[in-house]
Amino acid sequence: AMEKKAKMREEDLDPKKLLEVFPYRKREARELGDGKPAKRTERYVDIASEPAEAPVKANKPNWSKYEESFLKLGFGSTVSRELAQRLVFDYPKSDLQALTFLDRAKTRLVASGMRTMTSQDFIARGNWVALGTAGVGKTSLLVKLALFLKNQKMPVSLVSCDQRKIVGKSELSLYAKLIKVSFHSEMVADRNHTKLQLIDSPALSLTEGEDAGLLESLTQSEGVSNFIVLDAMSRWNELGRVIEFSLRFGPKAIAFTRLDLACQRGIVHDVLKMTRLPLLGISLSQSFKTPFRFFTPTELSTFILSRRGGHE
């Protein structure tokens, strides 16, 4: 009986029978050192399934914090987003983490969207007419320009063609005496262009009226250019109306007043980008003792981005 059971166990271990019953088992026989086959060990081999690949997350740069910084400086929402996106796509993230590099990158981006007029370009164009609404600061700005030209040894005169303001001519006349330049109540024919004339025009009423004809005759005179004077404290829709009305006269530049009172200077960039006109300069105070400032694009960008109260 013992021999019979042993024989049955040997038959059960027959490789052919086991292969029929368990076709997925490994059947390799190991050999001992003496060349005899080793005792077979039968086991299932579980093959671990490969882990599923994790979805690749798009490495989207975070420009929201930069967008917010431009918004706080008075840039429009569309312009702020555009500048922020350009910032993160043009410069490495590691470089932008350094504040000094970030400031330089912002300055470069903002400067690329603006044009400015040099004092030499201003002088070369000859006579100038200032266009602007009532109370925008045209008179004080012209006085500052006249004082600047006088200090540059340039012959200059102030001209008042403002018939609407009661004390308009007398006010400009007093300023002319104060800074010691000549004054006229109308444009003087000067074929040799020996003296640059700065002309104070009637205030823009933003409606069709009798002053529109006078402004057209002034701005279309030979050897005369004109620039728009804008109050930096005005709202965007008000500035838009003034600009739209003034474009009919073919302005060559834009000047800003009251920027010393404006906390958000990004409006300067947005206006220049919208109109594609150069900046003539900036008047920071109504006092003629505060000089009129000309800028290069980089200087203007630094001025716009500078923190209020900080060194400029």
C-alpha positions as CSV (number, residue, x, y, z in Angstrom):
1,A,0.0,0.0,0.0
2,M,2.9,2.3,0.8
3,E,4.5,1.7,-2.5
4,K,1.2,2.3,-4.3
5,K,0.7,5.7,-2.6
6,A,4.2,6.7,-3.4
7,K,3.7,5.8,-7.1
8,M,0.4,7.8,-7.2
9,R,2.3,10.9,-5.8
10,E,4.9,10.5,-8.5
11,E,2.2,10.4,-11.1
12,D,0.6,13.5,-9.6
13,L,3.9,15.3,-10.0
14,D,4.2,14.3,-13.6
15,P,5.2,17.6,-15.4
16,K,2.9,16.9,-18.3
17,K,-0.2,16.4,-16.1
18,L,0.6,19.5,-14.0
19,L,1.0,21.5,-17.2
20,E,-2.4,20.4,-18.4
21,V,-4.0,21.3,-15.1
22,F,-2.0,24.5,-14.4
23,P,-1.0,25.8,-17.8
24,Y,0.2,29.1,-16.4
25,R,2.7,27.7,-13.9
26,K,6.4,28.0,-14.5
27,R,8.0,24.7,-15.3
28,E,11.7,25.4,-15.3
29,A,13.6,22.8,-13.3
30,R,16.6,23.9,-11.3
31,E,19.7,21.8,-11.2
32,L,21.8,21.0,-8.2
33,G,25.6,21.1,-8.3
34,D,25.8,17.4,-9.2
35,G,23.7,17.9,-12.4
36,K,20.6,16.3,-10.9
37,P,17.3,18.2,-11.3
38,A,16.3,20.0,-8.1
39,K,13.0,19.5,-6.4
40,R,10.5,21.5,-8.2
41,T,8.7,24.3,-6.4
42,E,5.4,25.3,-7.9
43,R,4.1,28.8,-7.3
44,Y,2.1,31.5,-9.0
45,V,4.0,34.6,-10.0
46,D,2.0,37.8,-9.7
47,I,3.1,40.5,-12.0
48,A,2.3,43.8,-10.5
49,S,0.5,46.1,-12.9
50,E,2.3,49.2,-14.0
51,P,1.2,52.4,-12.2
52,A,-0.9,54.6,-14.4
53,E,0.9,57.7,-15.5
54,A,-0.2,60.8,-13.6
55,P,-1.7,63.4,-15.8
56,V,0.8,66.1,-16.7
57,K,-0.3,69.4,-15.2
58,A,0.2,72.4,-17.3
59,N,2.8,74.6,-15.8
60,K,0.9,77.8,-16.1
61,P,2.9,80.8,-14.9
62,N,1.2,82.9,-12.2
63,W,0.9,86.4,-13.5
64,S,-2.0,87.5,-11.3
65,K,0.2,89.1,-8.7
66,Y,2.0,91.1,-11.3
67,E,-1.4,92.1,-12.9
68,E,-2.5,93.4,-9.5
69,S,0.6,95.4,-9.0
70,F,0.0,97.2,-12.4
71,L,-3.7,97.8,-11.5
72,K,-2.6,99.5,-8.2
73,L,-0.5,101.9,-10.2
74,G,-3.5,103.0,-12.3
75,F,-3.0,100.9,-15.5
76,G,-6.2,99.7,-17.1
77,S,-7.3,96.1,-16.6
78,T,-6.6,95.0,-20.2
79,V,-3.2,96.7,-20.2
80,S,-2.3,95.3,-16.7
81,R,-3.0,91.8,-17.8
82,E,-1.1,92.2,-21.0
83,L,2.0,93.6,-19.2
84,A,1.8,90.9,-16.5
85,Q,1.7,88.1,-19.2
86,R,4.6,89.6,-21.1
87,L,6.5,89.8,-17.8
88,V,6.2,86.1,-17.0
89,F,6.7,84.9,-20.6
90,D,9.7,87.1,-21.4
91,Y,11.7,86.6,-18.2
92,P,12.6,83.5,-16.1
93,K,10.7,83.0,-12.9
94,S,13.9,82.7,-10.8
95,D,15.0,86.2,-12.1
96,L,11.7,87.8,-11.3
97,Q,12.0,86.8,-7.7
98,A,14.7,89.3,-7.3
99,L,13.1,92.7,-6.6
100,T,15.8,94.7,-8.4
101,F,15.5,92.6,-11.5
102,L,11.7,92.8,-11.4
103,D,11.8,96.6,-11.2
104,R,14.1,96.7,-14.2
105,A,11.9,94.3,-16.2
106,K,8.8,96.3,-15.5
107,T,10.5,99.5,-16.4
108,R,11.6,98.0,-19.7
109,L,8.2,96.7,-20.6
110,V,6.4,100.0,-19.8
111,A,8.9,102.1,-21.6
112,S,8.5,100.0,-24.8
113,G,4.8,101.2,-25.1
114,M,5.5,104.9,-24.9
115,R,7.1,107.7,-27.0
116,T,8.4,111.0,-25.7
117,M,9.4,114.3,-27.3
118,T,12.7,115.9,-26.5
119,S,13.1,119.6,-25.9
120,Q,15.1,119.8,-29.1
121,D,12.2,118.3,-31.1
122,F,9.8,120.7,-29.3
123,I,11.9,123.8,-30.3
124,A,12.4,122.6,-33.9
125,R,8.7,122.4,-34.6
126,G,8.3,126.2,-34.1
127,N,5.2,127.8,-32.5
128,W,2.8,125.8,-30.3
129,V,-0.9,126.0,-29.4
130,A,-2.1,124.5,-26.1
131,L,-5.5,122.8,-26.3
132,G,-7.5,121.8,-23.2
133,T,-10.7,122.2,-21.2
134,A,-11.3,125.0,-18.7
135,G,-9.2,124.7,-15.5
136,V,-6.9,122.1,-16.9
137,G,-3.8,124.2,-16.3
138,K,-2.9,125.4,-19.8
139,T,-1.8,128.9,-18.7
140,S,0.5,127.8,-16.0
141,L,2.0,125.1,-18.2
142,L,2.7,127.6,-21.0
143,V,4.4,129.9,-18.5
144,K,6.6,127.0,-17.3
145,L,7.5,126.2,-20.9
146,A,8.3,129.9,-21.6
147,L,10.6,130.0,-18.6
148,F,12.3,126.8,-19.7
149,L,13.0,128.2,-23.2
150,K,14.2,131.4,-21.7
151,N,16.7,129.5,-19.5
152,Q,17.8,127.7,-22.7
153,K,18.6,131.2,-24.2
154,M,15.7,130.8,-26.7
155,P,13.8,133.9,-27.7
156,V,10.1,133.2,-26.7
157,S,6.9,135.1,-26.3
158,L,3.5,134.3,-24.7
159,V,0.4,134.9,-26.8
160,S,-3.2,134.9,-25.4
161,C,-6.0,134.1,-27.9
162,D,-8.5,133.2,-25.1
163,Q,-11.5,135.5,-25.6
164,R,-13.8,133.5,-23.2
165,K,-11.9,134.0,-19.9
166,I,-12.4,137.4,-18.4
167,V,-8.9,137.8,-17.0
168,G,-7.3,135.4,-19.4
169,K,-5.1,138.0,-21.3
170,S,-4.3,140.1,-18.2
171,E,-3.3,137.0,-16.3
172,L,-0.9,135.8,-19.0
173,S,0.4,139.3,-19.4
174,L,1.3,139.5,-15.7
175,Y,3.1,136.2,-15.9
176,A,5.0,137.4,-18.9
177,K,6.2,140.4,-17.0
178,L,7.1,138.3,-14.0
179,I,9.4,135.9,-16.0
180,K,10.5,138.7,-18.3
181,V,9.3,137.5,-21.7
182,S,7.3,139.4,-24.3
183,F,3.5,139.1,-24.5
184,H,1.1,139.5,-27.4
185,S,-2.7,139.4,-27.6
186,E,-2.6,137.7,-31.0
187,M,-0.2,135.7,-33.1
188,V,2.6,137.8,-34.7
189,A,3.7,137.1,-38.2
190,D,7.3,136.1,-38.1
191,R,8.6,134.8,-41.4
192,N,12.1,134.4,-40.1
193,H,11.0,132.5,-37.0
194,T,13.2,134.6,-34.7
195,K,10.9,134.0,-31.7
196,L,9.0,130.9,-30.7
197,Q,5.4,131.7,-29.7
198,L,3.5,129.8,-27.1
199,I,-0.2,130.4,-27.7
200,D,-3.0,130.1,-25.0
201,S,-6.2,129.1,-26.9
202,P,-9.9,129.3,-25.8
203,A,-10.9,126.4,-23.6
204,L,-12.4,123.3,-25.3
205,S,-16.2,123.1,-24.8
206,L,-16.5,119.7,-26.3
207,T,-19.4,120.9,-28.4
208,E,-19.7,122.5,-31.8
209,G,-19.5,126.3,-31.3
210,E,-17.9,129.5,-32.4
211,D,-14.6,128.7,-30.7
212,A,-14.2,125.6,-32.9
213,G,-13.6,127.9,-35.9
214,L,-11.0,129.9,-34.0
215,L,-9.2,126.8,-32.9
216,E,-9.1,125.5,-36.4
217,S,-7.6,128.7,-37.7
218,L,-5.0,128.7,-35.0
219,T,-3.9,125.1,-35.4
220,Q,-3.9,125.3,-39.2
221,S,-1.7,128.3,-39.3
222,E,1.7,127.9,-41.1
223,G,4.5,126.9,-38.7
224,V,2.2,126.1,-35.8
225,S,1.8,122.8,-34.0
226,N,-0.6,122.0,-31.1
227,F,-0.6,119.7,-28.2
228,I,-3.3,118.4,-25.8
229,V,-3.2,119.3,-22.1
230,L,-4.8,116.7,-19.9
231,D,-5.5,116.7,-16.2
232,A,-4.2,113.5,-14.6
233,M,-6.9,113.7,-11.9
234,S,-9.7,113.3,-14.5
235,R,-11.6,110.1,-15.0
236,W,-10.9,107.9,-17.9
237,N,-14.2,108.6,-19.7
238,E,-13.6,112.4,-19.3
239,L,-10.1,112.1,-20.8
240,G,-11.5,110.0,-23.6
241,R,-14.0,112.8,-24.6
242,V,-11.3,115.5,-24.5
243,I,-8.9,113.4,-26.6
244,E,-11.6,112.5,-29.2
245,F,-12.6,116.1,-29.6
246,S,-9.0,117.3,-29.8
247,L,-7.9,114.8,-32.5
248,R,-9.7,116.8,-35.2
249,F,-7.1,119.5,-34.8
250,G,-4.2,117.1,-35.5
251,P,-2.3,117.3,-32.2
252,K,1.4,116.4,-32.2
253,A,1.9,115.6,-28.5
254,I,0.2,115.3,-25.1
255,A,1.1,117.1,-21.9
256,F,-0.2,116.2,-18.4
257,T,-0.9,118.5,-15.4
258,R,-1.5,117.8,-11.7
259,L,0.4,114.5,-11.7
260,D,1.8,115.5,-8.3
261,L,-1.7,114.9,-6.9
262,A,-2.3,111.6,-8.7
263,C,-1.4,108.4,-6.8
264,Q,-2.0,106.3,-9.9
265,R,0.2,107.4,-12.8
266,G,-0.5,104.4,-15.1
267,I,-3.1,106.6,-16.9
268,V,-0.2,108.3,-18.6
269,H,1.0,105.1,-20.2
270,D,-2.6,104.1,-21.3
271,V,-3.3,107.5,-22.9
272,L,0.0,107.5,-24.9
273,K,-0.6,103.9,-26.0
274,M,-4.2,104.6,-27.1
275,T,-3.4,107.8,-29.0
276,R,0.1,106.8,-30.2
277,L,1.2,110.3,-29.6
278,P,4.4,111.2,-27.8
279,L,4.5,112.9,-24.4
280,L,5.6,116.5,-24.5
281,G,6.1,116.6,-20.8
282,I,4.6,116.9,-17.3
283,S,3.6,119.9,-15.1
284,L,3.7,118.7,-11.5
285,S,2.5,121.9,-9.9
286,Q,0.6,125.1,-10.7
287,S,3.5,127.2,-9.4
288,F,5.7,128.4,-12.2
289,K,8.7,127.9,-9.9
290,T,8.3,124.1,-10.4
291,P,9.9,123.5,-13.7
292,F,8.3,121.8,-16.7
293,R,9.8,118.3,-17.1
294,F,10.8,116.5,-20.3
295,F,11.3,112.8,-20.2
296,T,13.0,110.0,-22.1
297,P,10.8,106.8,-22.3
298,T,12.9,105.1,-19.6
299,E,12.7,108.1,-17.3
300,L,8.9,108.3,-17.8
301,S,8.5,104.6,-17.1
302,T,10.5,104.9,-13.9
303,F,8.4,107.9,-12.9
304,I,5.1,106.1,-13.5
305,L,6.2,102.9,-11.6
306,S,7.8,104.8,-8.7
307,R,6.1,104.5,-5.4
308,R,4.4,107.7,-4.3
309,G,6.5,109.5,-1.7
310,G,9.6,107.6,-2.8
311,H,12.7,109.0,-4.4
312,E,12.2,110.1,-8.0
